[in-house]
Structures are given as C-alpha cells and as structure tokens.
Amino acid sequence: MIHIKDLYSGIPIFKALSSEIRIEILSLLTEFESLNLNEIAQKLNLSNGTVTMHIKKLEESGLIDVSTAVGKHGIQKICYLHENLLTVELQHSQTENYYEYEIQIGHYSDYSAEATCGLATKESIIGEFDDPRYFADPKHIHAGILWLTRGFVEYRIPNYLKKNQQFKEIQFIFEISSEAPYYNNDWPSDIIFSINQTDLGKWTSPGDFGGERGNCTPAWWPPHLNQYGLLKLLRINEFGTYIDGFRISSVTLTDLALHQKSDIKFQLKVASEGNVGGMTLFGKHFGNYHQDIIARILYNVSL
C-alpha cells in the first residue's frame, strides 16, 4: 500500500495519474500482473518510444517496478505493479504548526562548481558558459537557473523556533535534473542531500530533460539546452529521510540534533562516484514549476 499522508508528498503520483495512457498501462498490469514493453505497446497500439516515456514516469512515481530479463528476442524490460492500494489523506485531524520560505536559486551561501556549469537570470546568462568564476559574481543572487557537472550549492535556512517549540519535520520542495552537454533525457546522476554536513541520503536523477520547452522557461533560452526538471519533495522527520514519500535513509531529525539556536545549512551535491551526471536547479522563471526552493519547518509546541 502507498499511503500519502499529505498532498505535497503525493505530487509525483498525482502527476503520473494525470495521463489517460498511464492509467491504461496500470489497468493492463492489474489484469495481466506483468508485461514487457513490447506487449504493452501492442495492446495499446502505441510506439515503443511512447510507451517507454510513460513507463519511466510511472516508475519514477513508485507506482510500478521495472526489471530486466533475457527473453527469446534479447533483453526485455518487464513491468509490474509496485503496490495494489493507494490511499490519500485529504485532511489532517489537527492543524500543523509550520512556517515556510521560498529561497531563490541564486541565494546560495556556499558553492563549488566545475564545467559544464553556469547561471542565468530570467533575462540573460550571467557571465559566460562553463566558467565557475561567475558563481561568485554579485548578480548570482538573481539567478533563476544554475547547473554544474561536479560540486555543490548550499543554502542557509531561517530558524525562527522559540524556546517552547521543537522541530517535527523539515521539508524542501525543488525542481531538479541532471546536467548533460546540451540535454539528454537518459543521463542518470546521483544527488546527495545534507543538512549541516550530515548526509541525508541519495537520489538518482534519471536525466537532463529537453526536447520541449519548459512551461516557465523564457523565450530567449536556447532550445538545444535543458528545459525542465522533476519536482521533488525531500522530508526529514523522526522516522527517517524521504523523497516523494519513499524512504531513502534512516537519518532522522534526532540525528541532526537541531534546536532553537541551530544554523540550518541545506546542501545539494553531485556524488563523486557512481552516476556522476551533474545537477541543474530550476527557479520560478525556468522549468515546469513557477517556484524557487521552498523550505518548510514543521514544529511541535510544548506547554
């Protein structure tokens, strides 16, 4: 069972369910338990390329699993339902105590960047392509997109808790992708998240997406470059660390030892080994979502 306790954590699943074709794929897997890509394409009268795109979105949302098997005609990808039940809580029994801030992509407090890399505002490139020196340019605070092949960016998160308040959960919502030369929809990259130098866990971005203009991407942005990313929700609470509702590590708020006077430094970093495919962050004037990085602090109040 997939249990969505808050609507934000269900965003990737809701997006996956917004396509009639993907609903038909789920219906087929309900009926036949498992099918390979060719079988799904034949039953829906679609091209293999179209089915592959929809399968990828269903897999990213966690609704299906895909495994590789050797068949009569070579290597095949077999698709299965990941879970057979989905529940969504539309209303909590009590009102959450929280505050949130939207932090512009360019408002990082520390960084390290290696080419290919760069930044841009909604009007123009900052400096020149592939020159890390421009990450220190004063205009970087206006950046609406940034990209790097290796390195990290770090943001300081306001901590306004009072003496009688305790951290319950920290959430970050952001649009992100890999970083390939030009763009490459199949370009995996391992991204590591951390708070105050404690690694929270790793998520693998499946690609650096292009081929169609992002909903918010400005008209001047070259069409041969990446256009949009994936909207992700990172949550850290007493049970562990989660991406879009799926646990990526056992690191908890207790492990972070945060209190009323703590600094909160949130870092996104390209892994130094494994899938070293870079990172792109999209702000409200780029990509598919009209937002920058949203940081939300949920807290308890003691009497």
Backbone bond lengths (Angstrom), bond angles and torsions (degrees), N, CA, C in turn:
res aa  C-N    CA-C-N  psi(-1)  N-CA   C-N-CA  omega(-1)  CA-C   N-CA-C  phi
1 M - - - 1.464 - - 1.521 109.70 -
2 I 1.320 116.16 135.78 1.457 122.00 170.78 1.529 107.40 -101.06
3 H 1.329 116.15 119.08 1.457 121.47 -177.13 1.521 108.93 -112.64
4 I 1.328 116.60 113.28 1.461 122.06 179.47 1.526 107.69 -95.32
5 K 1.337 115.71 110.78 1.457 120.13 -176.51 1.521 113.31 -86.47
6 D 1.342 117.29 -21.62 1.465 119.63 174.69 1.518 108.05 -143.29
7 L 1.326 116.38 151.76 1.458 121.22 -171.42 1.520 112.52 -64.83
8 Y 1.335 117.33 -31.78 1.459 118.98 -179.10 1.521 111.36 -62.85
9 S 1.307 117.62 -42.22 1.462 120.32 -178.04 1.524 111.78 -68.27
10 G 1.334 117.56 -17.74 1.466 120.73 -179.87 1.508 114.64 -91.47
11 I 1.343 117.95 1.91 1.472 120.91 -175.28 1.527 112.79 -53.27
12 P 1.352 120.48 -49.73 1.469 119.07 -179.40 1.530 113.33 -60.61
13 I 1.339 117.04 -36.57 1.464 120.09 179.08 1.517 110.66 -70.00
14 F 1.344 117.02 -41.67 1.458 119.60 178.86 1.528 110.91 -61.78
15 K 1.333 116.18 -38.89 1.464 119.81 178.26 1.531 110.49 -66.22
16 A 1.331 116.04 -41.31 1.465 119.00 179.60 1.527 111.55 -63.11
17 L 1.324 117.16 -33.71 1.466 121.75 -178.27 1.526 112.80 -84.18
18 S 1.339 117.73 -1.86 1.462 120.78 -177.29 1.523 113.11 -80.94
19 S 1.342 117.83 -4.53 1.465 122.56 -178.46 1.524 110.44 -106.09
20 E 1.334 116.73 129.97 1.465 120.87 178.80 1.527 110.80 -64.28
21 I 1.339 116.32 -35.68 1.468 119.44 179.06 1.523 110.33 -63.88
22 R 1.335 116.95 -42.09 1.460 119.21 -179.37 1.526 111.24 -68.49
23 I 1.328 116.93 -32.79 1.468 120.15 174.10 1.531 109.95 -63.31
24 E 1.349 116.41 -40.77 1.464 120.23 178.88 1.529 110.98 -65.11
25 I 1.332 117.42 -37.68 1.467 120.55 177.07 1.528 110.55 -63.25
26 L 1.329 116.88 -44.85 1.465 120.25 177.98 1.525 110.99 -61.91
27 S 1.326 116.31 -38.54 1.460 120.27 178.63 1.525 111.08 -63.84
28 L 1.337 116.73 -41.10 1.463 120.55 177.23 1.529 111.28 -62.33
29 L 1.330 116.54 -43.09 1.464 120.01 -178.98 1.526 111.13 -68.88
30 T 1.314 116.76 -28.41 1.464 120.18 174.05 1.526 110.60 -66.41
31 E 1.332 115.00 -37.41 1.469 120.09 -177.40 1.525 112.41 -79.15
32 F 1.327 117.15 -42.49 1.466 120.63 -172.01 1.528 114.05 -105.64
33 E 1.320 118.58 -2.52 1.467 125.52 179.42 1.524 112.83 70.35
34 S 1.326 118.99 -49.52 1.463 120.99 176.84 1.524 109.91 -148.43
35 L 1.338 115.34 143.01 1.464 122.01 178.43 1.519 108.12 -146.42
36 N 1.336 116.89 149.19 1.457 118.57 171.97 1.526 109.87 -88.54
37 L 1.321 116.35 171.86 1.471 120.39 -174.59 1.518 111.89 -61.85
38 N 1.331 117.33 -39.65 1.464 120.30 -179.79 1.525 111.24 -63.18
39 E 1.328 116.21 -41.37 1.469 119.93 179.99 1.528 110.98 -64.59
40 I 1.328 116.74 -41.15 1.464 119.63 178.68 1.523 110.29 -64.66
41 A 1.342 116.69 -43.34 1.465 120.65 179.84 1.522 111.06 -60.99
42 Q 1.316 117.14 -41.87 1.464 120.67 -179.62 1.520 111.51 -66.45
43 K 1.333 116.74 -43.80 1.459 119.82 -177.03 1.533 112.18 -67.69
44 L 1.337 117.31 -29.36 1.463 120.84 -179.17 1.527 112.39 -99.69
45 N 1.336 115.85 -1.73 1.469 121.38 -179.60 1.532 110.94 57.70
46 L 1.328 115.31 47.86 1.457 121.76 -179.56 1.527 109.42 -124.93
47 S 1.327 116.29 161.75 1.455 120.48 176.25 1.527 110.01 -73.34
48 N 1.330 115.90 156.18 1.461 120.01 177.93 1.521 111.47 -62.02
49 G 1.348 116.45 -36.07 1.463 119.99 179.29 1.516 112.30 -62.61
50 T 1.336 116.72 -42.67 1.464 120.93 178.84 1.525 110.91 -64.52
51 V 1.329 116.54 -44.36 1.463 120.41 -179.85 1.531 110.39 -64.18
52 T 1.328 117.02 -40.62 1.470 120.59 179.45 1.523 111.19 -58.78
53 M 1.340 116.99 -42.57 1.461 120.98 179.18 1.526 111.13 -61.12
54 H 1.330 117.14 -44.84 1.468 120.46 -178.70 1.526 111.48 -70.67
55 I 1.329 117.24 -36.38 1.459 120.77 177.92 1.520 110.05 -62.89
56 K 1.331 116.76 -40.04 1.461 120.78 -179.64 1.527 110.66 -60.92
57 K 1.330 117.19 -42.27 1.468 120.33 179.99 1.526 111.32 -67.28
58 L 1.330 116.90 -38.18 1.464 119.52 177.94 1.528 111.25 -67.61
59 E 1.330 115.88 -37.19 1.463 119.42 178.93 1.527 110.83 -68.65
60 E 1.344 117.21 -41.35 1.464 120.94 179.41 1.521 111.22 -62.47
61 S 1.325 117.40 -33.11 1.465 120.64 -179.20 1.520 112.52 -77.55
62 G 1.339 117.34 -14.70 1.455 120.83 -178.36 1.511 114.68 89.25
63 L 1.337 117.40 6.02 1.460 120.09 -178.40 1.526 112.39 -78.26
64 I 1.343 117.55 -27.89 1.451 120.32 178.25 1.533 110.12 -132.57
65 D 1.315 115.61 161.90 1.459 123.13 171.44 1.518 108.22 -113.11
66 V 1.324 116.61 148.83 1.469 122.22 178.00 1.522 107.86 -128.66
67 S 1.327 116.18 126.91 1.456 120.80 177.15 1.530 109.37 -123.62
68 T 1.320 115.69 160.76 1.461 121.67 -179.31 1.522 109.49 -106.05
69 A 1.334 115.67 134.98 1.460 121.14 179.52 1.524 109.17 -139.56
70 V 1.328 116.06 153.48 1.463 121.61 177.64 1.523 108.58 -93.20
71 G 1.337 115.73 121.16 1.458 121.36 -179.78 1.516 112.09 -117.28
72 K 1.317 116.22 -169.48 1.465 121.71 -179.29 1.524 112.07 -63.34
73 H 1.319 116.31 -30.53 1.465 120.68 -176.11 1.527 111.60 -109.60
74 G 1.316 116.44 30.75 1.458 120.12 177.54 1.520 111.99 101.02
75 I 1.314 115.91 -161.32 1.461 121.85 -178.23 1.525 109.92 -73.45
76 Q 1.317 116.67 132.04 1.466 122.24 -179.47 1.527 110.20 -124.01
77 K 1.325 115.48 149.59 1.457 121.58 173.52 1.522 108.79 -100.25
78 I 1.334 115.12 121.74 1.460 121.87 -177.46 1.528 109.05 -103.83
79 C 1.323 116.89 132.18 1.470 122.53 -175.93 1.520 110.55 -109.21
80 Y 1.327 116.06 137.70 1.469 123.53 178.87 1.527 108.62 -135.04
81 L 1.323 116.12 155.74 1.459 119.75 168.87 1.521 108.81 -69.68
82 H 1.332 117.15 135.25 1.467 120.84 177.86 1.526 110.67 -77.65
83 E 1.320 116.75 -42.03 1.466 122.47 178.20 1.518 108.08 -139.39
84 N 1.326 116.90 157.44 1.462 120.06 -179.71 1.525 113.13 -108.41
85 L 1.350 116.63 6.55 1.457 119.19 179.62 1.522 109.82 -145.36
86 L 1.324 116.08 134.75 1.464 122.80 178.79 1.521 108.70 -127.51
87 T 1.348 117.03 124.44 1.460 121.01 176.52 1.519 109.76 -123.36
88 V 1.330 115.12 147.11 1.464 121.44 -177.79 1.519 109.27 -132.45
89 E 1.333 116.67 127.41 1.456 121.31 173.63 1.531 108.29 -90.13
90 L 1.336 116.94 115.65 1.455 121.20 -179.26 1.515 112.25 -88.59
91 Q 1.309 117.42 -19.08 1.463 120.01 -177.99 1.523 109.81 -145.63
92 H 1.325 116.07 132.90 1.460 120.62 176.85 1.523 109.87 -85.81
93 S 1.308 114.71 154.92 1.461 119.09 -178.54 1.516 112.27 -72.42
94 Q 1.337 117.08 -19.22 1.452 119.46 177.73 1.517 109.88 -143.35
95 T 1.318 116.24 155.60 1.450 121.47 -178.04 1.521 110.32 -74.93
96 E 1.339 116.75 132.40 1.453 121.37 178.83 1.525 110.16 -77.20
97 N 1.319 115.75 143.53 1.460 121.08 169.25 1.526 107.41 -90.91
98 Y 1.312 117.21 122.45 1.463 119.14 -179.40 1.522 110.05 -160.48
99 Y 1.331 114.84 162.63 1.457 121.65 165.30 1.514 107.51 -138.55
100 E 1.317 117.23 157.78 1.454 119.98 -179.42 1.517 110.98 -145.29
101 Y 1.334 114.65 155.73 1.453 122.29 178.11 1.523 108.67 -135.51
102 E 1.320 115.12 147.40 1.454 121.08 173.00 1.529 107.37 -103.82
103 I 1.325 115.49 118.86 1.460 121.71 -174.34 1.518 108.94 -107.41
104 Q 1.325 116.86 121.65 1.452 120.31 -178.26 1.523 110.91 -63.06
105 I 1.317 115.60 146.41 1.462 122.06 -177.80 1.522 111.64 -53.24
106 G 1.326 116.67 -38.12 1.458 120.62 -176.53 1.514 115.04 -81.26
107 H 1.333 118.59 -2.64 1.465 121.46 -176.60 1.526 111.95 -89.62
108 Y 1.325 116.94 40.72 1.460 119.56 176.79 1.523 109.63 -76.19
109 S 1.326 115.72 152.49 1.461 121.12 -179.96 1.517 112.52 -101.85
110 D 1.332 116.91 -14.59 1.458 121.41 177.32 1.525 107.25 -156.51
111 Y 1.328 115.95 158.65 1.460 119.40 -177.74 1.520 110.35 -162.72
112 S 1.327 115.04 163.55 1.452 124.03 165.15 1.524 105.45 -148.41
113 A 1.318 117.65 131.59 1.462 120.24 -174.18 1.518 111.36 -141.85
114 E 1.335 114.97 138.83 1.458 122.22 173.64 1.524 108.61 -127.17
115 A 1.344 115.35 146.09 1.465 121.13 -179.77 1.549 110.60 -65.21
116 T 1.358 115.65 147.73 1.459 125.79 4.99 1.525 109.57 -72.56
117 C 1.330 115.93 138.13 1.450 119.11 -176.47 1.524 109.21 -158.56
118 G 1.322 115.83 168.17 1.453 119.87 176.61 1.507 112.22 161.93
119 L 1.323 114.87 175.83 1.455 123.25 178.29 1.520 108.82 -141.23
120 A 1.328 115.30 157.94 1.464 119.58 175.21 1.511 109.42 -151.75
121 T 1.329 115.56 146.77 1.451 121.82 169.37 1.523 107.75 -90.29
122 K 1.328 117.18 -179.95 1.459 119.10 179.09 1.519 112.07 -68.87
123 E 1.368 116.34 -13.03 1.469 119.81 -179.93 1.516 114.13 -101.39
124 S 1.351 118.86 -32.61 1.460 119.30 -171.84 1.525 111.89 -167.04
125 I 1.340 115.48 167.47 1.456 122.65 172.25 1.530 109.25 -67.11
126 I 1.334 116.77 143.51 1.463 121.39 173.20 1.529 107.42 -91.16
127 G 1.320 116.38 112.06 1.460 120.81 179.91 1.504 111.95 74.74
128 E 1.340 116.31 -120.94 1.453 122.59 -177.14 1.525 110.00 -133.66
129 F 1.318 115.00 155.95 1.458 119.98 175.07 1.536 109.84 -63.00
130 D 1.349 115.24 143.92 1.467 123.80 168.79 1.527 114.27 62.32
131 D 1.329 116.97 29.48 1.462 121.75 175.51 1.532 108.39 -122.05
132 P 1.345 118.00 101.13 1.472 121.12 -175.21 1.519 113.88 -59.87
133 R 1.333 118.65 -19.09 1.467 120.76 -178.52 1.520 111.74 -59.61
134 Y 1.327 117.58 -28.18 1.464 119.91 -176.07 1.525 112.99 -75.23
135 F 1.341 117.66 -8.27 1.458 119.05 173.14 1.536 110.41 -68.38
136 A 1.353 117.14 -16.96 1.465 121.66 176.62 1.527 112.23 -97.50
137 D 1.316 117.74 -1.95 1.459 121.01 178.57 1.536 109.19 -63.08
138 P 1.339 118.62 135.96 1.471 120.09 179.87 1.526 113.78 -54.71
139 K 1.324 116.92 -25.81 1.470 119.64 -179.83 1.525 112.47 -72.88
140 H 1.344 117.08 -4.57 1.471 118.49 -178.03 1.525 111.78 -62.01
141 I 1.336 117.85 -23.91 1.473 119.23 -179.21 1.522 111.91 -66.28
142 H 1.335 117.55 -16.70 1.467 121.21 179.94 1.524 112.26 -96.14
143 A 1.334 117.53 2.29 1.463 120.47 -176.26 1.527 111.16 -62.43
144 G 1.326 115.10 138.43 1.460 121.45 175.62 1.518 112.07 -110.15
145 I 1.331 116.07 -5.92 1.453 122.11 174.89 1.522 107.67 -153.30
146 L 1.319 116.63 144.89 1.461 120.72 172.93 1.519 108.36 -145.50
147 W 1.327 115.29 151.44 1.461 120.00 -178.97 1.517 109.69 -147.50
148 L 1.332 115.74 150.63 1.464 122.06 178.92 1.524 108.89 -157.87
149 T 1.338 115.55 150.88 1.461 120.49 179.41 1.523 111.13 -85.45
150 R 1.319 116.28 -42.34 1.452 122.42 174.68 1.525 108.70 -133.70
151 G 1.334 116.34 149.27 1.446 119.68 177.34 1.519 112.65 126.37
152 F 1.337 115.51 -158.56 1.460 120.44 -176.35 1.530 109.76 -155.85
153 V 1.313 115.01 165.40 1.467 122.09 165.05 1.524 107.27 -131.81
154 E 1.332 115.88 146.35 1.463 121.47 -176.51 1.524 109.41 -130.10
155 Y 1.319 116.38 138.96 1.458 122.87 -178.42 1.525 109.97 -124.30
156 R 1.324 115.91 140.58 1.474 120.89 175.79 1.528 108.32 -92.26
157 I 1.316 115.88 127.16 1.459 122.41 -176.63 1.527 109.16 -103.79
158 P 1.337 118.68 128.21 1.466 119.87 -179.70 1.530 112.10 -61.33
159 N 1.320 115.42 136.83 1.460 121.96 176.05 1.522 107.82 -117.06
160 Y 1.342 115.89 104.29 1.459 121.16 -176.60 1.526 112.62 -112.11
161 L 1.324 117.85 20.33 1.454 118.93 -179.52 1.530 111.51 -69.20
162 K 1.334 115.24 145.42 1.464 121.68 177.93 1.536 109.41 -95.49
163 K 1.335 115.35 175.71 1.468 120.62 -174.05 1.521 112.97 -60.44
164 N 1.319 117.27 -31.09 1.463 119.92 -177.43 1.532 112.41 -95.73
165 Q 1.320 117.33 17.03 1.459 121.59 -178.85 1.535 110.21 -120.16
166 Q 1.342 115.90 142.56 1.458 121.29 -178.37 1.537 109.40 -130.12
167 F 1.322 115.49 144.88 1.453 120.33 179.14 1.528 110.96 -61.47
168 K 1.317 115.93 133.30 1.465 121.87 175.42 1.534 110.90 -111.30
169 E 1.306 116.64 -40.39 1.460 121.08 179.39 1.522 108.82 -162.40
170 I 1.325 116.28 145.39 1.464 122.17 172.87 1.516 107.36 -117.83
171 Q 1.328 116.68 133.72 1.454 121.97 -179.20 1.526 110.41 -126.48
172 F 1.321 115.22 143.91 1.457 121.75 172.15 1.530 108.10 -131.13
173 I 1.320 116.38 133.10 1.457 121.53 177.49 1.523 107.16 -123.06
174 F 1.331 117.43 125.58 1.457 120.51 -174.19 1.532 109.57 -155.54
175 E 1.337 115.02 157.14 1.463 121.69 176.31 1.527 107.89 -102.54
176 I 1.331 117.03 128.26 1.459 120.95 -169.84 1.523 109.92 -146.99
177 S 1.328 116.29 153.13 1.462 121.97 172.34 1.521 108.48 -151.27
178 S 1.331 116.24 -179.34 1.456 121.98 172.68 1.531 108.65 -76.08
179 E 1.323 116.96 -174.94 1.464 122.39 176.34 1.519 109.01 -136.93
180 A 1.336 115.72 105.69 1.458 122.71 177.56 1.526 108.70 -113.31
181 P 1.332 117.89 158.69 1.468 118.39 170.74 1.530 109.42 -58.26
182 Y 1.327 116.54 128.53 1.468 122.43 -173.52 1.538 107.83 63.56
183 Y 1.338 119.14 -103.80 1.467 121.03 170.46 1.517 107.68 -154.98
184 N 1.316 115.97 159.56 1.456 121.93 178.70 1.517 107.27 -156.20
185 N 1.329 116.96 111.78 1.460 120.93 -175.89 1.521 113.25 -67.83
186 D 1.320 117.53 -15.76 1.459 122.24 176.53 1.530 108.02 -120.57
187 W 1.320 116.43 81.59 1.470 122.88 -174.41 1.531 107.98 -146.07
188 P 1.334 117.73 77.58 1.475 119.88 -173.86 1.521 112.65 -65.56
189 S 1.313 115.29 145.53 1.458 121.67 177.85 1.519 109.65 -146.29
190 D 1.321 116.32 131.73 1.460 121.67 178.63 1.529 109.55 -87.07
191 I 1.322 115.48 120.13 1.466 122.15 179.86 1.527 108.28 -110.42
192 I 1.327 116.25 128.82 1.471 122.03 179.33 1.526 109.10 -106.23
193 F 1.325 117.05 132.38 1.458 123.00 178.03 1.530 108.75 -106.20
194 S 1.322 116.31 143.41 1.464 119.09 177.55 1.522 110.57 -147.20
195 I 1.334 116.27 156.54 1.463 123.57 171.29 1.522 107.08 -126.84
196 N 1.324 115.20 125.13 1.472 121.15 179.22 1.532 111.92 52.26
197 Q 1.340 115.79 43.03 1.462 123.82 176.29 1.530 114.11 71.79
198 T 1.336 118.06 6.71 1.461 121.07 173.31 1.522 108.68 -97.97
199 D 1.325 117.31 117.53 1.460 121.09 179.91 1.524 110.35 -66.16
200 L 1.323 114.93 128.73 1.461 121.11 179.81 1.517 112.25 -89.39
201 G 1.319 116.43 -29.86 1.455 120.53 -176.70 1.512 110.67 153.01
202 K 1.311 114.62 178.48 1.463 121.64 -174.80 1.513 110.09 -124.25
203 W 1.326 115.20 142.56 1.470 122.18 173.21 1.517 108.08 -130.39
204 T 1.322 117.38 139.83 1.461 121.12 -179.68 1.514 110.38 -100.83
205 S 1.323 115.37 113.56 1.466 120.56 173.59 1.523 107.94 -71.70
206 P 1.340 118.26 130.04 1.475 119.53 -176.07 1.520 114.55 -76.61
207 G 1.339 118.43 -20.48 1.458 118.36 -176.66 1.509 113.39 -173.57
208 D 1.324 113.92 177.55 1.470 123.82 176.45 1.518 105.19 -116.78
209 F 1.325 117.21 103.09 1.454 121.09 -157.69 1.529 113.83 -90.75
210 G 1.332 114.90 136.51 1.462 121.75 177.75 1.515 109.68 -155.76
211 G 1.330 115.20 -163.13 1.461 120.14 -178.08 1.504 113.17 96.09
212 E 1.328 117.43 -23.35 1.463 122.78 173.54 1.521 107.85 -145.57
213 R 1.315 116.18 141.78 1.458 120.74 -173.59 1.521 110.99 -66.98
214 G 1.333 115.82 138.29 1.457 120.43 175.73 1.518 111.27 -65.20
215 N 1.313 116.45 153.02 1.468 120.75 -177.36 1.523 112.79 -58.87
216 C 1.339 117.04 -33.01 1.458 121.24 -176.48 1.530 112.89 -108.36
217 T 1.320 117.91 -4.02 1.463 121.64 -175.78 1.525 110.56 -66.30
218 P 1.337 118.67 128.53 1.469 120.76 -176.67 1.526 112.35 -65.27
219 A 1.327 116.08 155.76 1.464 122.18 -174.42 1.524 112.35 -64.04
220 W 1.341 117.93 -27.84 1.460 119.77 -176.89 1.521 112.91 -76.98
221 W 1.352 117.72 -17.76 1.459 120.91 -176.40 1.527 109.51 -65.16
222 P 1.356 118.79 127.88 1.471 121.33 -174.45 1.532 112.69 -58.18
223 P 1.321 118.23 135.87 1.473 121.02 -177.41 1.517 114.06 -68.87
224 H 1.362 118.07 -18.72 1.464 119.52 -178.98 1.536 112.27 -84.91
225 L 1.351 117.35 -0.24 1.463 120.87 177.77 1.525 110.00 -99.61
226 N 1.343 115.53 172.08 1.466 119.11 179.85 1.522 110.52 -62.36
227 Q 1.326 115.63 150.81 1.460 120.85 -170.95 1.523 114.36 -120.72
228 Y 1.319 118.54 -26.75 1.470 120.24 -174.79 1.529 109.44 -162.46
229 G 1.330 115.22 168.06 1.455 121.36 178.40 1.509 111.44 -128.54
230 L 1.314 116.16 -159.16 1.460 123.34 176.29 1.522 108.67 -111.37
231 L 1.313 116.92 138.20 1.462 120.96 177.39 1.528 108.56 -83.69
232 K 1.330 116.92 121.32 1.450 121.65 -175.88 1.520 110.73 -120.44
233 L 1.326 115.60 146.47 1.458 122.71 174.46 1.528 108.34 -116.22
234 L 1.332 115.53 116.15 1.464 122.79 176.36 1.519 108.32 -102.89
235 R 1.341 117.96 128.05 1.461 122.75 -178.45 1.510 109.81 -129.91
236 I 1.338 115.74 136.34 1.460 121.99 175.57 1.528 107.27 -125.79
237 N 1.331 117.49 121.98 1.457 120.94 -179.93 1.531 109.72 -143.32
238 E 1.319 117.91 -163.35 1.462 121.28 -175.13 1.522 113.29 -72.20
239 F 1.337 117.35 -10.51 1.463 120.95 -177.38 1.529 113.15 -101.78
240 G 1.329 118.09 -15.85 1.450 120.72 -178.63 1.518 111.52 147.19
241 T 1.336 115.52 -162.07 1.460 122.68 179.57 1.520 108.55 -117.85
242 Y 1.339 116.16 135.81 1.455 121.81 -171.53 1.527 111.15 -132.07
243 I 1.315 115.45 143.95 1.468 122.27 167.98 1.520 106.93 -115.44
244 D 1.333 116.51 119.37 1.469 122.03 178.82 1.528 111.88 51.55
245 G 1.327 116.04 37.66 1.453 120.44 176.52 1.519 115.04 88.52
246 F 1.347 117.64 -5.50 1.460 121.05 -179.21 1.525 109.85 -105.65
247 R 1.321 115.95 128.35 1.460 121.85 -174.65 1.527 110.49 -69.77
248 I 1.338 116.36 124.84 1.462 120.08 179.44 1.523 112.33 -108.90
249 S 1.336 117.99 -12.13 1.459 120.10 175.22 1.522 109.29 -165.03
250 S 1.324 114.48 169.27 1.468 121.19 178.85 1.528 112.04 -93.21
251 V 1.331 117.95 6.57 1.468 120.82 -179.97 1.526 109.17 -68.45
252 T 1.336 116.52 127.83 1.459 122.18 -176.81 1.527 110.80 -116.50
253 L 1.325 115.41 173.25 1.464 120.05 174.18 1.523 111.41 -59.99
254 T 1.321 116.76 -35.33 1.468 120.23 177.89 1.520 110.91 -59.27
255 D 1.322 116.32 -40.35 1.465 120.57 179.09 1.528 111.62 -63.04
256 L 1.335 117.06 -29.97 1.462 120.68 -179.04 1.528 112.23 -79.28
257 A 1.339 116.53 -19.89 1.477 121.84 177.01 1.524 112.35 53.46
258 L 1.323 116.81 44.28 1.459 120.81 179.93 1.526 110.37 -82.11
259 H 1.329 115.52 147.22 1.461 120.92 176.68 1.531 108.59 -145.22
260 Q 1.309 115.48 -174.08 1.467 122.07 -172.57 1.531 113.35 -56.50
261 K 1.325 118.52 -32.62 1.459 121.64 -175.96 1.534 113.37 -102.66
262 S 1.317 117.53 7.72 1.463 120.53 -176.11 1.529 112.18 -70.98
263 D 1.329 116.07 140.71 1.453 120.46 162.00 1.522 107.87 -71.36
264 I 1.327 116.27 150.31 1.466 120.90 174.25 1.522 107.22 -126.63
265 K 1.324 116.06 106.45 1.458 121.57 -179.90 1.527 108.30 -112.32
266 F 1.319 115.27 112.76 1.470 122.33 -176.38 1.523 108.97 -100.93
267 Q 1.330 115.90 123.91 1.461 120.76 -176.28 1.531 111.15 -122.31
268 L 1.329 115.07 139.52 1.464 122.67 172.43 1.521 106.60 -117.65
269 K 1.330 117.18 125.21 1.463 120.87 -170.10 1.524 110.77 -136.55
270 V 1.333 116.13 139.73 1.460 120.80 172.86 1.528 108.48 -76.84
271 A 1.319 116.51 129.35 1.464 120.27 179.75 1.524 110.14 -60.38
272 S 1.329 116.44 146.70 1.463 121.29 -177.97 1.521 112.78 -84.11
273 E 1.338 117.06 -9.67 1.463 121.35 176.93 1.516 108.83 -146.62
274 G 1.327 116.34 168.04 1.460 120.03 -174.58 1.513 109.78 88.70
275 N 1.330 116.39 -131.37 1.464 121.56 177.64 1.524 108.84 -86.22
276 V 1.322 116.39 91.57 1.469 120.76 -179.78 1.526 107.35 -92.90
277 G 1.323 115.24 82.17 1.468 120.78 -173.66 1.504 114.19 -115.99
278 G 1.337 117.27 18.45 1.454 120.15 175.00 1.513 114.56 76.02
279 M 1.328 115.43 -175.45 1.463 121.56 -175.67 1.528 110.05 -153.00
280 T 1.323 116.47 138.65 1.465 123.32 172.61 1.521 108.25 -127.80
281 L 1.330 116.34 133.09 1.461 121.83 174.89 1.525 108.74 -114.20
282 F 1.339 115.98 134.48 1.455 122.55 -176.57 1.526 110.18 -111.80
283 G 1.337 116.63 131.36 1.455 122.07 174.20 1.511 111.53 -96.05
284 K 1.330 116.86 -169.37 1.460 120.56 -171.25 1.529 113.98 -68.99
285 H 1.334 118.44 -15.99 1.462 120.47 179.65 1.519 112.61 -102.25
286 F 1.342 116.79 11.40 1.456 122.37 177.10 1.517 108.77 -139.05
287 G 1.329 116.43 162.15 1.456 120.50 174.68 1.516 113.12 78.00
288 N 1.322 115.44 -154.95 1.471 121.62 -175.40 1.521 114.36 -103.97
289 Y 1.338 117.94 -7.58 1.470 120.06 -172.62 1.521 110.06 -128.02
290 H 1.322 116.15 128.70 1.464 121.80 -175.88 1.527 109.13 -82.09
291 Q 1.333 115.32 71.56 1.455 120.26 178.91 1.526 109.56 -158.51
292 D 1.326 115.63 157.56 1.457 121.50 169.31 1.532 107.27 -97.86
293 I 1.325 118.12 -152.57 1.463 120.56 177.90 1.524 108.55 -81.23
294 I 1.313 116.63 121.09 1.462 121.10 177.30 1.525 108.46 -96.34
295 A 1.327 116.27 122.97 1.463 122.40 175.23 1.521 107.69 -110.80
296 R 1.332 116.82 125.16 1.466 121.57 -177.20 1.520 109.12 -125.55
297 I 1.329 116.00 130.08 1.465 122.26 178.33 1.528 108.61 -111.29
298 L 1.326 116.99 117.78 1.456 122.50 173.32 1.530 108.12 -100.17
299 Y 1.347 116.51 139.63 1.461 117.86 -175.57 1.534 110.96 -144.73
300 N 1.322 113.93 157.82 1.461 122.44 173.05 1.535 109.10 -99.18
301 V 1.325 115.67 155.84 1.455 121.39 178.51 1.523 108.15 -120.23
302 S 1.334 116.80 123.78 1.463 120.67 177.78 1.524 109.44 -94.33
303 L 1.333 115.53 148.60 1.468 120.46 -178.03 1.524 111.56 -83.10
